[in-house]
Amino acid sequence: MPNNAARIAKIALVGDRSPNVVAHTRIPLLLDALAERERLVLDSYWIPSEDAEEVGAVRGFDAVWVVPGSPYRSQAGVLSAIRTAREDGIPFLGTCGGFQYAMLEFAHNVCGLTRVAHAESDPDAEDLLIGPLACSLVGHEGVVALEADSLAQSVIGSERTVERYFCKYGPSRHLDTLRAHGMRFTGLDDDGNVRMAELPGHPFFLASLFQPELAGDGSRPHPMVRALARAAVEHAARAESQPV
């Protein structure tokens, strides 16, 4: 008889879990909805940022999601988890703080911009890659225009989307250098500010300054979350088929 059981994939949720962060309370509901509605079953493990400092902390997972809630207790741990996902081809999603630190990791380890910093954790740094936004997006919604032929547009399924934010910081410098080294900025607001990014050639690497966790009432996963789950299941299937 055919096996119709849903395939289970392991996902690392990297961040410092708190009941006071709305996104953190939403994520378990979203994962439950994916399993119930679409048979995309993700076995989730919350990995505090300090634990992510350990070598190989996210190896063996089928997806890595760096969740909102910065400043993280360990910047080094978050950057290490992102680097592992990027270099090992593990499906990756970074939202809000996860987006910001994905840009920081890429700048440090791919672009050679080792001195750039995040204003939230190092406000006195001379070279800020992630700086204060001209207008805080905490509690705001905004339109994001998606670039044609991008993973972002393919996942969301439209040329424009309205999304919710909860952040005060965003990428402000060195964007041309990040582009030159392969980062693709595929979501912009109406003023041309970067709101989404992805890495062509990676199985699934997507990041957004907005929080897809906050879409709707939490009962229907945002397309980005659904796409990450599918990528994780595909990763698990590939790993299962490889010879030991």
C-alpha angles and dihedrals in degrees: 000000000000117000107240096174116128113257113244121222127187119236127190114214103201116199143074104287115224134169087220093065108083093206090057092055091047098050098072089050091051092050091049090051091051091053094045100041103032107017090241100141117192120187099211128206122186110220115194113223093248091055090050088067090076114102109261094008092149099029111117093036123116094216139013121210116186101202131206122270107098143195084072119208089239118032089181092057094051093047090049092052092049092048092052092050092047097046098039096046095243112158107260136196123181120185128187102324088017089060092049094050093044087060091046093050092049091048093050101042105028106026097038092235092138096160100053115113147188116255092217093064101022108028094164096055115126095224116043117188090176111041138170113288117244087237120023113242095205107140094357134126123214143176117255120198112211123215117242118255092018132131088239094058092042092052098043094038100220142072094243135027136181113227140177125242137195105179144104100195137065143160110291110159142036093026092139090054092051089049092049090056095050109275110134119207104209104164123060133172123232090274093053096255117149115257103157136032138180141178116237112217094032115108090239124344115156132156135179135188088213123072115246086185088075096056114120120332096317096259096101117049118234113250090252092058091046091050092051090052092051091048090050092051090049090049090051091050092051092049091049093052095050116100115252 
